[in-house]
Amino acid sequence: MKISIIGAAALTLAIAPTVQADTLSHALDTIGVYAEAVDTPSNVTASDVYGSETANGGNTTGGLGLQLSGVNRDWWFTHIGVNYAFGSPFNGGGVNGVVNGTGSAHVSGHSMSFNLRFGKGFQIGQNALIGPYLAYQYAQFQSSLDGYSATYGNNGVGGGVFAADAVSNSLTVTGHIGYLAGVTATASAAGYAASNPPSSGVLQLGAKIDYQFSREFSVFAGLNYDRYSASYSYTPIALNASATINDIRGIAGLAYHY
């Protein structure tokens, strides 16, 4: 009887890490869709010999997103995310000497981003991991001020750290922090393409909590923050521009665990 008890205890100890690992792995293998509330306390200025334009303020708008995440038995993980916001990153501001003298700006537009992360996790305990990742992002911001449209696209490459903790069989918390260096960028205003526009570095922070109400499905909520900053100067026509965009996104959605 004693041998049987010892054998059962040994088997339990051998199986437990695998069960916990399966819990964490299953929690991270997801396809999710979400709605988002986007706030962008940002500012942009542009000037030339004829005048200047400014736009600032935090435009709050809605959006949608899609994400795909997965991890294998060796804890290599991947994350793919796409989100789209329905409004301009800027709201309000002033126009001086460029369009109809001095007045208020009427702003519209949209923004979007595509994110890809790939990394290696290392278990800390039986139900949590942490590890570095490489990352790529393409982001685009489009604004129209009093009918004059401006578009900026940015490619960033970098990396960061990802962490996940399966607090229980149904509750998982994840987070990431990283920085992407600007690689290339495109910009245009009023139909004219900018010459060698500056790319922007991107600081990224994010956290998410996921609650599984069944084996296959969960609800989740989180907060993501991306900060962009770039400046531009074109000497022949004395054109100068700078922009800082704080992209804060609260998300809530439904995920399928495959």
C-alpha positions in Angstrom: 0.0 0.0 0.0 2.9 2.4 0.9 4.5 1.7 -2.5 1.3 2.5 -4.3 0.9 5.7 -2.4 4.5 6.8 -3.2 4.0 5.8 -6.8 0.8 7.8 -7.1 2.5 10.8 -5.5 5.4 10.6 -7.9 3.0 10.3 -10.9 1.1 13.4 -9.7 4.3 15.4 -9.4 5.4 14.3 -12.9 2.0 15.2 -14.5 1.4 18.6 -12.7 4.0 20.7 -14.6 2.6 19.4 -17.9 -1.0 20.2 -16.9 0.0 23.7 -15.9 2.0 24.1 -19.1 -1.0 23.0 -21.1 -3.1 25.5 -19.3 -0.8 28.4 -20.1 -0.2 27.2 -23.7 -3.9 26.9 -24.4 -4.6 30.3 -22.9 -2.0 31.9 -25.3 -3.3 30.1 -28.5 -6.0 32.6 -29.5 -7.8 34.3 -32.3 -9.6 37.4 -31.1 -11.7 40.2 -32.4 -12.3 43.4 -30.4 -13.8 46.9 -30.3 -11.6 49.7 -29.2 -11.9 53.2 -27.8 -9.0 55.3 -29.1 -7.7 58.5 -27.6 -4.8 60.5 -29.2 -3.6 63.5 -27.2 -1.3 64.6 -30.0 0.0 67.7 -31.9 1.3 68.6 -35.3 2.7 71.8 -36.7 3.7 72.7 -40.3 5.0 76.0 -41.7 6.5 77.5 -44.9 7.1 81.0 -46.2 3.3 81.4 -46.8 2.1 80.6 -43.3 1.5 77.8 -40.9 -1.0 75.2 -39.7 -1.3 73.5 -36.3 -3.6 70.8 -35.0 -3.7 69.5 -31.5 -5.8 67.9 -28.8 -6.9 64.4 -28.0 -9.4 63.1 -30.5 -11.5 60.2 -29.1 -12.9 57.8 -31.5 -13.9 54.1 -31.9 -12.3 51.3 -33.8 -12.0 47.6 -34.5 -9.2 45.1 -34.2 -8.1 41.5 -34.9 -5.3 39.6 -33.2 -3.8 36.1 -33.6 -1.4 34.7 -30.9 0.2 31.3 -30.5 3.0 29.4 -28.6 4.6 26.0 -29.2 5.9 23.4 -26.8 9.3 25.1 -26.7 7.6 28.5 -25.8 8.4 30.2 -29.1 5.5 32.7 -29.4 4.0 34.8 -32.2 1.6 37.7 -32.1 -0.1 39.3 -35.1 -2.4 42.3 -34.6 -4.3 44.7 -36.9 -6.4 47.7 -35.7 -8.3 50.5 -37.4 -9.5 53.7 -35.8 -12.4 55.6 -37.4 -11.2 59.2 -36.7 -8.3 61.5 -37.2 -5.4 61.4 -34.7 -5.9 65.2 -34.4 -8.8 67.3 -33.4 -9.2 71.1 -33.5 -6.3 73.5 -33.8 -5.7 76.6 -35.8 -5.0 77.7 -39.4 -2.9 80.8 -40.0 -2.1 82.2 -43.5 -2.6 79.0 -45.4 -6.3 78.4 -45.8 -8.7 81.3 -45.6 -6.6 83.4 -43.3 -7.0 82.6 -39.6 -9.7 80.4 -38.3 -10.5 77.0 -36.7 -9.6 73.8 -38.4 -12.2 71.1 -39.3 -10.4 67.8 -38.9 -11.3 64.3 -40.2 -9.4 61.2 -41.0 -8.4 57.7 -39.7 -5.5 55.7 -38.4 -4.4 52.0 -38.6 -1.5 49.8 -37.6 -0.2 46.3 -38.2 2.0 44.6 -35.6 4.1 41.5 -35.7 6.0 40.1 -32.7 8.1 36.8 -32.6 10.0 35.7 -29.5 11.1 33.0 -27.1 9.6 32.6 -23.7 11.2 31.0 -20.6 9.1 29.5 -17.9 9.2 31.1 -14.4 7.4 28.6 -12.2 4.8 26.2 -13.7 2.3 28.7 -15.0 4.1 31.8 -16.1 6.7 32.8 -18.7 8.8 35.8 -19.7 11.0 36.4 -22.8 12.3 38.7 -25.4 10.8 39.3 -28.8 11.6 40.9 -32.2 8.9 43.2 -33.6 7.8 45.0 -36.8 5.1 47.6 -37.2 3.5 49.6 -40.0 1.3 52.5 -38.9 -0.6 55.0 -41.0 -2.2 58.3 -39.9 -4.5 60.3 -42.2 -5.9 63.8 -41.4 -7.8 66.3 -43.4 -7.7 69.9 -42.1 -10.3 72.2 -43.8 -10.2 69.9 -46.9 -6.4 69.7 -47.1 -5.4 66.1 -46.6 -2.1 64.9 -45.0 -1.0 61.2 -44.7 1.9 59.7 -42.8 3.1 56.1 -43.0 5.8 54.7 -40.8 7.8 51.4 -40.7 9.4 50.4 -37.4 11.6 47.5 -36.4 12.8 46.7 -32.9 12.0 44.4 -29.9 10.9 44.1 -26.3 9.9 41.8 -23.5 6.7 39.8 -23.2 5.3 38.2 -20.1 2.3 35.9 -19.3 0.8 34.4 -16.2 -2.0 31.8 -16.0 -3.3 32.9 -12.7 -5.9 30.1 -12.8 -7.4 27.7 -15.3 -9.7 30.5 -16.5 -7.8 33.7 -15.9 -4.6 34.8 -17.7 -2.7 38.1 -17.6 -0.3 39.2 -20.4 1.9 42.3 -21.0 4.6 43.7 -23.2 7.0 46.6 -23.4 9.2 47.4 -26.4 10.7 50.0 -28.6 10.9 50.1 -32.4 13.3 52.3 -34.3 11.9 54.1 -37.3 13.2 52.6 -40.6 11.3 54.2 -43.5 8.4 56.6 -43.8 6.1 58.1 -46.4 4.3 61.4 -46.2 2.1 63.6 -48.4 0.1 66.8 -48.0 -2.4 68.4 -50.3 -1.5 65.8 -53.0 2.3 66.5 -52.8 4.7 63.7 -51.6 7.3 64.8 -49.1 11.0 64.4 -49.9 12.7 61.9 -47.6 10.2 62.2 -44.7 11.6 61.2 -41.3 10.7 57.9 -39.8 9.5 57.8 -36.2 10.6 55.7 -33.3 7.8 53.9 -31.5 7.5 53.2 -27.7 5.0 50.4 -27.1 3.3 49.3 -23.8 0.4 46.9 -23.4 -1.4 44.8 -20.9 -4.4 42.4 -21.3 -6.5 40.2 -19.0 -8.3 37.2 -20.5 -11.1 35.2 -18.8 -12.1 31.8 -20.3 -15.8 31.0 -19.7 -15.4 27.7 -21.6 -12.6 25.6 -23.0 -12.9 27.2 -26.4 -13.9 30.8 -25.7 -12.9 33.8 -23.5 -13.6 37.5 -23.1 -10.7 39.9 -22.7 -9.9 43.5 -22.0 -6.7 45.5 -22.2 -4.9 48.8 -22.7 -2.2 49.6 -25.4 -0.1 52.7 -25.7 2.1 53.7 -28.7 4.0 56.9 -28.8 5.3 58.4 -32.2 7.5 61.4 -32.6 9.1 62.8 -35.8 10.2 66.1 -37.3 11.0 67.3 -40.8 12.8 70.1 -42.5 13.0 70.8 -46.3 15.4 73.7 -46.9 14.6 74.7 -50.5 11.1 75.9 -49.7 11.6 76.5 -46.0 9.1 73.8 -45.0 9.2 72.6 -41.4 6.9 70.1 -39.7 6.8 68.1 -36.5 4.4 65.7 -34.9 3.9 63.8 -31.7 1.2 61.2 -31.6 0.2 59.4 -28.3 -2.0 56.5 -29.4 -3.9 55.1 -26.4 -6.3 52.2 -27.1 -8.6 50.5 -24.7 -9.8 47.2 -26.1 -12.5 44.6 -25.2 -13.3 41.6 -27.2 -14.0 37.9 -27.7 -11.4 35.2 -28.4 -11.4 31.6 -29.6 -8.8 29.2 -28.1 -7.6 26.7 -30.7 
